[in-house]
Amino acid sequence: MTEQTHETGLASEGTHAEDTPHRRATDDPSRADYWRERILAKLVYQVGKDPEHAEPHDWYVATALAVRDRIVDHWIPATRATYAKPVKRVYYLSLEFLIGRQLRDTAYNLGYVDAVAAALEGLGTDFETVRNLEPDAALGNGGLGRLAACFIETMASLGIAGYGYGIRYDHGLFRQALPDGMQRELPEDWLAYGSPWEFRRPEARYDIGFGGSVAASHDAHHLGAREWKPAETVLAIAYDNPVVGWRGRYVSTLRLWSARSKDPISLEDFNRGDHVGALADRAKAEAISKVLYPSDSTDAGQELRLRQEYFFTSASLQDMIRRHTVNEGYSVYDLPDHVSVQLNDTHPAIAVPELMRLLVDVYEVPWADAWDITRNTLSYTNHTLLPEALETWPVPLMERLLPRHMQIIYLINAFELDRVRDEFGDDGALLSEISLIGEDHGRSVRMGNLAFIGSHRINGVSALHTDLVRETVFSGLNKVHPGRIVNKTNGITFRRWLFQANPGLTSLIREAIGDAFLDDHEALSALTPFADDPAFREKIAAVRRQNKVALAGLVKQRVGLTLDPDALFDVHIKRIHEYKRQLLNILDAVALYDAIRSNPMHDWRPRVKIFAGKAAASYATAKLIIKLSCDVAKMINSDPTVRGFLKIVFLENYNVSLAETLIPATDLSEQISTAGMEASGTGNMKFGLNGALTIGTLDGANVEMRDHVGEDNIYIFGMTAEQVAERRSQGLDMQETIHASRHLSEALDQIATGVFSPDQPDRYSELVNTLTHHDYFMVTADFEAYRAMQVHVGNEWKDKDTWWRKSVLNTARMGWFSADRAIREYADGIWHAKPVDRD
């Protein structure tokens, strides 16, 4: 089978673009009747329904399949072009791809949304109803997965030959329910009806081994090939999801792996009467691709996490090498010239020993050559400074599950330490810091160090974060490998987060400055003079109000709370974590609640604080923060003395689709992490692009946002990263700080004594005790600065001319934060990849 049939399953090398299915000279996909005909055909012949009896979901599937045909019409020529004029392929390995709904995104990028919508209207339904029936693909947790999805779409939009590799989770991240305000994790069954977008590739399958033993001939050199004899083998089966670039320029492929047992059932056990045990091997194998981020609080959960990471990494590298050698006819020695592999965080860091194993053991490449190939092929993106997020795996687990890889890791470590000892002397502290094996709390493999040593480039994701990576987590490695760490500040895809999510604002911008910004996002700067145009500011405010009315309708439907669309919508949507400081926002809400009741004659303006986000299943403190948010909301929203000046909402089950409604309706964006702890953030960029003003610390990309939008157009408060480090060095007991702030001490006292939890008065006593005596995340230390800035925000909200001028300037100056800019920087500075020539 040729590569093109392997990739698309629909065409051979001898065919031409005009020969692909459904392509006739008279076809015009800009017409509604074109889509009406095809949607009806899909409904009848693939869904198997009479239009008179079709259910709404049937129309969604039929529409998606019709649009998918048009994707294929672009996908096949893109694949051919990649082979006709070979370019470097980029493989993006990520445990998460938070892609969201695909129907509107795909139809929009192809330019057919209006025609499809008109066709559906003529068929007695409407586009919004149909697209809202599509489940969100639950393949990610938050910013990491959404960034990966943005990057794959952007590679397609720029014409870079990009491949995404991940896991096809059956259930993905959990669905969040909040009975009585306490998070409960339920399975997210996004594949209940299958996915009309994917193509199953049963011919693309690879053996993934676990456990067993390693053998070598008696005279084998210690660097020579070994034979790994796994005790267990799992099959990785490929599912391809085409990702369409802007204006259909190129179609990238997101290849997701599903785990299967080599033998679906043990007939011997079944016939012996052990009907459940006969399926045990199948259940164990398929558990690998069942759920994203299974809890690692148990030994079994930790092992499953490692199995997941090795499973998708090994399958991806095997697939990459097969394409490189078999289909393209290159030697493995040429790998760095034709392939670049980007490791998205430490989850695929096992790629370093796995690529070495494949080269040395399978392709019999000498160790030194294999190491050069590996290092020049791989690059690694660091996303965190949190020690717990820089993964480590216990050595005994690694030796048992991946014995050959542990041998390779030991050898890599020995050579690296020998080299550093020769060059820098016998510095025990330095050698200990850079070692791949950690000795704290038992011996463990440091996956961050492994990814660093095995990559030719390591990048941070904002200027501040990259500086801190050099100075903190990788300071020793930066010393022995100077220049290897570079910065690539994150970006977002404007196609999804402005053009699609906020069509009203997009139309206003087009009316004002033309269409150049649709292709060159930095052309948004032409909007700057309109910040001083009162008529334009009024139009911007009107669009925002329409978006807030839509969000208010969603809140009413979900939680039964009525919101005033003229209130200040203050939005905090992130993964729930102590360093993201939802607690700081809640404490401010309690202080504001007290102030409204104490000063009823003050000129209060209505404010709505909206929270959304999920806590990790085993993160007890984060779950307690969600419960506190809901308890505070329950009391404030039901207190008549507040008179509607303050309302609190926590929306459950945060996902991409909810974000697409929340972000365009936001007036104030909360980006208030402890300085020095947020790598970048991308939500901050999405909010700023849509004209929300940011209240935030000088953390992550907030620093660069301040530089671009101007100090007067962003609300910065609190300690810097350096000040946080200095404050921590003085101790974490905050009794004096709390005592010095009446608002803070009263708020903490109310929470601790059960004012917001009368059913369980001591529910939050330990939480308050931690803030008082061990406030590592500086919630109390930054409280007064945050409260003062919130008061300032409230005063500026009253001055509509000032507010909407700043809003326009935020949108106008966000062009640099496009993923297009970010991917160009990766392509030029790390991957050395050029666009595919489609001419």
N, C-alpha and C positions, 0 to 999 in steps of 0.2 A: 504494500500500500504506500502511495506517495505521501510526502509530508502534508500536502494540501488536503488530501482526503483524511489524513489522520487528524488534522486540525479542525476541519469544517465538516467532514463527512459528506460533502455535497457536490464536489467537483473534482475532476482530475486535471492534470497539467495540460491536457490537450484541448480543454474547452476555453472559451473566451467569455469576457464579462457579459456580452450581450446574449450568451446562451444560458445564463443562469435562470433558475425558475422564475416565472411570473414577469419576465422582462420582454415586452413587445413594444414596437415603435410607437404604437398608439397609446400606450400607458401614460397617464399623467397623474402622479401621486399628489399633486397640489389640488386636485379636484375631489369634492366630497363623494361623487358617484364612484370614483375609483375605490375609495375605502368602503363605501356601502356594499359594493359587489363582493369585495374580499372578506369583509367581516361576516357577511351572510354565508359565504362559502365555508369559512372556518366553522361557523356555528353549526352548519348542517353536517359537513363531512368529517370534521375532527372532534367537535364536541358532541355531535349526534343529537341535536335538538331542533325541533320545529320552532321557528321564530315566534309563533303564537303562544308557545308554552315555555319559552326560555326564561330561566331565572336570572336575576341580576348578575350572579357570578358567572353564568354561562356567557353573558355578553362581555364580561371582563376577559375571560379566557380567549374568546373568539377575537376580540380586539388585539390582545397581546400577541396572539399567533399571527395575525395579519401584519402587525408592526414588525414582528420578528422576521418575517419574510423579507421585508425591506432591509433589515439589518444584514441579512445574509447576502443581499445584493451588493452591499458595500464590503462585507467581510471577506468574501472570496477574492475580489480584485485586490484588496489590501494585502492578503496573504500572498497572492501571486507577485505583487510588486516587491514584497520583502525578499522573495527568492530571486526575482529577475535582476535586482541591483542590490546585492547583499549589504546590509548595514549591521551595526552592532546591536544585538538584542539585549534588552534590559529585563532582568527577572527580579521581581519585587516579592520577597518572602515575608509574609505577615500572618500571625495567628488570628488576626481580626481584619475583616473587611465590612464595615458598616455601610452597606450600599443603599439601604432604604428602598423605597418603591421605585420601580424602573419604567413604568409605562409613560408617565409624563416626561421623565428625564430623557428617555430614548426618543420619543416622538418630537420633543422640543429640539434636541440636537440635530435631528434629521430634517427639521423644518416643516413638520406635517401636523402639528398640534391642531391648528385651526381646521384643517380639512378633516381630520379624524373626528373632531368635536362636531362638525357640521354633519358628518355621516351618521354619527350616533344619534344626534337630534332627529334626523330624518327617519331613524329606525325606532323612535319612540322612547329613547333614553337620553342620558346626558353624560358628558365626559367626566365631570366631577364625581358623579355617583359611581361610575364604572371604575375610575382610578382609585377611589377610596376603598374599594373592595380588595385591592391588592394588599397582602400582608407585608409588613416590613421584614426584610430578610434579617433574621436575628443573629448576625455573624460577627457582632462586635459589641464592645462595652461602652466606648466613649470616643474621646479625641483621637486615640491611636488608630482605631478602626476606621473612623471617618476620614482621617488624613489619608490612609491607604486608599480608600475609595476615591477621594478627590484626586490623588496622584495617578491612579490608573486611568481615570477619565481624562486627565490633563495630558498624559502621555499620548493618548489617542488624538486629542485635540491638536497637539503639536506634531503629530505624525511620527512619533518615536515608536520603534518596534518594542512595545512593552508587553510583558506577561505578568499577571499577578498569580501568586500561588498561595493557597490557604486550605482550610478544612471546610468541607460541606457538613456543617453540624446539623444533625436531625432536629435538634431543638434549640441550639444556640444559647444565647444568654437568657436567663429566666424572665418570665413575665411577672412584673411586680404588681402585687395587690396590697392594699392598705386597710384591711379590716381594723376598725378602731385605731387607725393611725400607726399600726405596727406592721412593718414590712413582712410580707409572706412571699416566698418564691414559688412560682408555678411554672410548669413547662410551657415554653413558647413554641407552639406547633405551627410554625410558618410553612411547613411542607405538607400540611394536612391534605391539601388538594393537589399536591405536586407544584412544580414551577414551570410555567410556559416558556420561560426565557432560556432554560438550560438545555444543553445537548449532552446526553450520556455518551461516554466514549469507552465502551467495554473493551476495545482493543488496546487502550492505553492503561495498562495495569502493571504494577510492580510489586515484587516481593519485599516485604519489610520484616527484618528479623529482630528477635529479642532473645536475650539470654544465651545459653549454650556455652561453647568452649572455643578456644582459639588454638590452632595447630600450626606447626612449621616443620620443615624438613630439618634433620639433625645438623646439617652444615649451613643452614640459613643464617645470613648476617642479621644482626639485631635490627637493622633498618629495612630488611627485605620484606617481601610479601608474606602475608599470613593467610591461612584459611580459617575463616570464621564459620563455625557450624552452629547456627542458631537453634535453640530448643523449640522456638515457636516462630511461625511465619504468618504474617497477616497480609492480605491483599489490599493495595491502594488502587481504587477505581476512579477514573477521572470524569468530572462533569464540567463542561465548558460553558461559561456565561460570557457572551460577547458584550463589550463595553464600547459604546459609540462615542466618538469624539465630536466636537463642535462642527456643525455643518457637514457631518459625515465624512470628514477628511480621512480618517483612519478608524479602524475597529481593533481595539486591543482585546485580549482574551484573559479572563479571570478563570483560571483552572483550579477547581476545588476538589479535594480528595475525600472519598468516602471509604471507610474501613469495612472490609468483608473477611469472613473466615474462608480459608481455602476449601474446607469441607463444610457445607451448610448444616450437616447433621451427622451424628455418629449412629449409623444404622445398627451397629453391634449393640450399643447401649439401648437404643430404642427398642429393638427386638427382645432385649432382655427385660424390658418393662420399665427401664429408667427413662421415661419420656421427657422429663425435665432435664436430667443430666445429659441426655443426648444432644441438647442445645447449648451446653455450657461453653464450649469453645467458641461457638458463634457469638454468644452474648458477650464473652470477654473481648473478642476482636472488635465487634461493632460498638462497644462502649467507647472506643477511641474517638469516634466521630459523633457521639451522641450529644454532648453538652459542652458549650464553651465555658472554660474556667471552672471545672469541677472543684469543689472545696478541697484545698490541700492541707486542711487541719488534721487529717489522718494520714497514716503511712500509705494506705491504699489510694487515697486521693492524690498524694504527692507522686506516687508511681504513675498514676493515670496521666497526670500533667506531663511528666517526662515522656511517656509513651506517645502522647499527642504531638509533642514538639518534634520528637525524632521521626515519627510517622510521616508528617507532612514535609519535613525537611528532606528526608531521604528520598521520598517519592519525587519531589520537585527536582532534586539534583540528578537523579537517575533520568528523569524525563528530559532535563536540559542537556545532559551529555548525549543521550540518544539522538536528540534533534541535531546537535552539533556534529556528531560523528557519522551517524547513519544517513540522515536526511540531507545534511549539508556537505558531508564528505570531508570534514576537516579532521585534523589530528587533535588529540587532547592537549598536545603541547601548544596548540594555537588558541586555547580556550580564552586567555585574557584579551586577545586581539578581537574576538568576535562576541564575547559574552561579558556582561557585568551583572553581578548578583548583589542586590541590596538587602541587608538584614534589618528588618524593621523591629528594633529593640532586641533584647537578648533571647526572645523565644526561639528564633531559628539559629542561635549561636552554635548549636551542635553541628551546623554546616561545616565548621572548620575541621573537626576530626572526620566527619563523614566524607567530605570531598577528598581529604587525604587518604581515607580508606579506599575509596573508589579508584583513585589514581594509582596508589601503591599496590593494592591487593588485586584489583580487577584488571587494570590496564598496565600493570607492571612498570610504572614510571619510577625511576630512582627517587629516593626520599628528597634529596636537595632540590631536584627539578619539580617534584610534586609540591614542595613547600612554596617555591616561587610562583607556581601556577595558582595555587590556592590563595596566597596572599594578594596577588595581582588581580584576581577575579572577584574577591569578596570585598565589600565595604559595609560599614555598620553605622546605623543611626541610633544614637543614645537619646532616650526620651525622659530620663528621670535622674534625679540626684538622691532619691530615697533609697537607703540601703536595702530595704526589703524588696524593692522592685528590681534591683540588680540581682538576678536569680543566682542561687547557689544550689547544688545538688549534693547530697551526702555521697561520699566516695563509695561506701558499701552498696548503695542503691545503683550507682553507675556501674560498678564492677559486676554486679549481678545482672543488670538489664542490658548493658552495652559493654561487654568485656573488651572487645577489640578497640572501641573508642577510648576506653580508659587507658589502654596501653599507649595509644597514640597521644593522648593528652599528657601522660607522664613524659613521653619522649620530647614533645614540643616544649614542655616546661623545663626539662633538663637542658636542652640546647639554648633556650632563651636565658635561663639563669647563668649558664656558663658564659654566654656572650656578654651579658651585663657585668658579671664578675671580672671578666678580662678587661672590659672597657672602663668601668667605673670603680673598680676595687671591691674588696670584700665588705660591702656596706650591708650589714645584716638587716637593718630596718628597711632599706630600699628593696632588697631581695625578697623580704617577706611581703612587702606591699604589692609587688608586681607578680608574685607567684600565682600560678593558676590554681594552686591548692591552698585553701584557707585552713587555719588550724584552730579557729575560734569555735567553741561548742562542738567539737568533733571535726574531723577532716571533711572538707567539702570542695567541690569544683566551682570556681568562680567564673560564671558564664560571661560576665562583663569583661573580665580580663582576657578570657579566651577569644571573644569576638574582637577585642582590640588587637591582640597579638596576631590574629589570623587575617586581619584586614589591612588594605593599603591606605584606606581613608576612614576616619571616624568623624562623624559630624554631630554637632549639637543642633538645636532647632530654634534658637534665638541667640542674639549676640550675648546677652547676659548669661544665658544657660551655657553657651560654649565656653565662655571665660571661666565659669564655675566648674565645668567639667575638667578643664585644664588644671584648675587650682585645687580641686577637692578629690572627687572619686578616682580620677586618673592622673593625679599629680605625678606619681612615680613613673607611670608608663609614658606620660608626656615628656618627662625628663630624659628617658632613654630612647624615645622615638620622637624627637622634636619635629614639629611641622605636620605630624600625621593627623592631628585634630584640626578640623576646619568647621566653619559655620555655614549652615544653610537654613535660614529662617523659614519657618513653615508658611504655607499659603493655602488659600481656599479656592474652590472653583466658583467663579462668579455666575456661571451658567445656572447652577442649581440655587445658590444662596442669594442671588439678586434677581436674575432674569425670570426664573420660574417661581421662586418663593414670594416675590414682591412685584407682580406685573404692573401694579399701579405706579409704583415709584419708577420702575424701568421705563414706562411710557412717558412719564414726566421728564426724565433725563433725556430720552430720545428727542422729545419735542424741543428741549432747551438747547442741546449741543449736537444733535445728529447721532448717527449710528457708529461712528468710529470706535467708541468705547466697547462695542460688542465684541470686537476682535482684538483691540489693543486696550487693555483695561486701564493703563496709566493715562489714557485720553480722558478719563473721568476728571482730571484736573481742570478741564475746560469748564466744569461746573462751578468753579470757585467764585467767579464774579456774581453768580446768581444768589449767593448767600446774602448779598446786600439788596436784593430785589424783593420788596414787601409782597408783591403779588405772587412770586414764585414760592416764598416761604409759606404763604397761606395755602397754596396748592399742596405743598409737602405735608403740612399739618393735616389737611383734609384726607390725604391718602393714609396717613398714620391712623387717623381716627377710624377710617373704614376697616383697617386691619385690626384695630382694637375692638371694634364692634364684633368682628368675626371671632376673635379670641374670647370675648365675653360670652358669646353664644356657646362656644365649646365648653367653657367653664360652667355655665348654667346647666348644660346637658350632663356633664360628668359629675359635678359635685353639688349642683342645686343652688349655687351662690350667685347672686346678681351683682355684676360689676358696673361701675360708672365709667364709660369709655372716655370721659373727660378727666378722670383721675390720672395721676402719675403712675404708669405701669413700671414697677421696679422689679427686675427679673433676675433670678439666680438659678441657672440651670447647669448643673455639672454632676459628675459622679460624686457621691457623698463621701467625703474624706475630711479628716480633721485639718489637714493643711489647706484645703480649699475654703475653710472657715465659714461654713454655713452657720456655725454657732455665733460668730460675730454679728451676722445679719439678724439672727434671732434675738440676741441681746439688745440690739438697737431697736428692734420692733417692740420689745417689752418696755424699753425706756421711752419710746415714742407713745406707746399706749398709756403709760403713767402720765406723760406730759399732757396729752389730750384731755385726760380726765381731770388733771389738776388745774388746767388753764383753759376752761371752756370758752372764754371770750377772745382767745388768740385767733389770728387770721389763719386757721389751718386750711390747707388744701388737700383734697382727697388723695390718698396714696394706696396702691395695691401692691403688696409684696407677693411675688409668685415664685415658688420653689418647684423644682423637679429634678429627679436624679435617683439612681439606684445605689444601694449599699451592697458591697460584697457579702455573699451569704454568711461568711464566718466573721464578719467585722461587726462585733457587738456594739462598739461605741458609735459607729456610723448609723446603725439601726436605731440606736437610742436618740440620736440627733433628729432622725426622721420623726420619731414619736413625739419628741419635744416640739418640733415644728407644728405638727398636727394638733397637739394639746394647746399650744399658744393660739393657733388659728381658731380652734373651737371656742375658746373663751372670748377672744377679741371680736370675732364675727357675730357672736350672740349677745354682746354687751350693748344695750341701747344708749349708754352714756357716751359711747364713741361717735355716735351719730353719723356713721358711714365715712368718717375721715380716714379710717385705717381698716384695711381688710387683708387677710393672709390666706393664701391658697397654696396647697401642695398637690400638684397633679401627678397621679400615679402613672407608672409604666412609661417613663420618658424614652422616646425613640426619635428617629430622624423625622418622621412625619409630624410629630408634635412640635419639634424644633422649627419646622418650616412654617408653622402657624404662630409660634411664640415670638420668634426673632423679629419678623416684620412689625409686630405689634408692641415692641419694647421701647420705652422712653429712656430707661436707665439700666445699663448693663453692669452686673456685679462681677468684678474680676479681682477679688480681694484676698487671694492666697497669701500665705506668709512669704515675705520677700526671700528669694533665693531657693524656693521649693517648686515652683511651677516652671516646667521646661520652656514652654512657649504659650500654649493655649491656641485654639483656633476659633472657639466660640467668640472670643473678644473681637476677632476680625470680622466674623459674620454680623455681629451686632453693629459694629462701627460702620460697615459697608451699608447697612440698612438705615443708618442715621441715628442709631441710639447713642447716647452719651455714656461714657464709661466712668464708673467710680472704681478705682483700683489702686493697688500697690505698684511700686516699681519692681515688677517681677515678670519674668518671661518676656513675651513679645509686647507687653504693655509699655516697656521702655522704648521700643522702636515705634509703637503707635503714638506715644507722646511726641517723639521727634518728628513724625510725619504730619500728625493733625495739629500740632502746636500745643504748648503748655496751657494756653487759655481755653482750649476746647476739650479738655479731659480733666477729670477730678482725681488727682493723685493725692494719697494720704499715707501716713504711717512710716515705719522704719524701712530703711534700705536693707539689702542683704548683709552689708557689712555691719550695720547697726544691730541687726538681729543676732549675728554671730557674737558681737561684743556683749549684748544683753544676756545671751545664753551663758557666756563665760562667767557672768556674775552670779549665776544661779537662777533657778526656775520658780522659786517661791515668790508669789505676787501679792502677798497680804498687804504690803504697803501701797502698792499700785491700786488695789481694789479699794482700800480704805480712803485713798485720796480722791476717789470719784464717787460722788453721791449717786449718780444715775446707775453706775455699774454695780455698786454694792447693793443697792435696793433691788435691781433686777436679779442679781444672783441670789439674794435672800428669798425673793418670791419663788424662784425656781426650786431652790433647795428645800424650802419648807412646804412645798406641795400646793401652792396657790393654783398652779396650772395642772395639777394632778391630784385632786382631792380624793380620788378613788385609791391612790397609792402615794401618800405624802412623801415617802422617801425615794421615789422612783429616780430622781435626778440628783440625789445627795452625793453620790460618788462622782458624778460628772462635774458638779460644782467643786467638789474637793480637789479634783485633778486640776481644774482651772486655777484654783487658789494656791496649790502647793507644787504643781509640776506642769506649768503652762508652756510646754515645749513649742507650741505653735503660735505663741504670742498673741492670743486672742484678747486677753485683758490688757496687755501692754499697748495694743493698738486701738483699744476701744474708744478712748476720748478723741483721738485724731479722726477716727471713723465717724463718730457721732457728730463732731463739729462739721465735717465735710458733708454729711447727710443734711444737716441744717442749712448749709450753704446751697446744696442742690435744691432743697425745697424753696429757698428764696429765689433762686434763678428760674425755677419752673414757673413762678408767678410772672416773670418778665418774658412774655412770649416772643418778642422780637429777638432778645438775646438767645433764648433757648433754640429757636428754629434756625437762627443764623449758625449756631454751633453745629446743629444737626446737619445742615447742608455741607458745611466744611468737612465734617467727618466723612460723609459719603464721597466728597470730591477728592479727598486726600488718601483714600484707602487703596488706590490702584496698585501700589507696590506690593500689597499683601495678596496678590493673586497667586494661585498655584502655578499659573503659567510661568511667572518669574522664577518661582522656586524650582520648578522642574528644569527650566533652562539652565539654572545654576548647577543643579545636579548633573545634567547632561554634559555641560562644558567642563566642570571642575572635578567630577568624580568618575562618571561613566565614560566620558569621551565618546558619546553617541550622537549621531546625526539623524535628522528626520528621513523617513522613507520617501524616495522620489516617486510620486504617482504619475508623473507626466509620461 
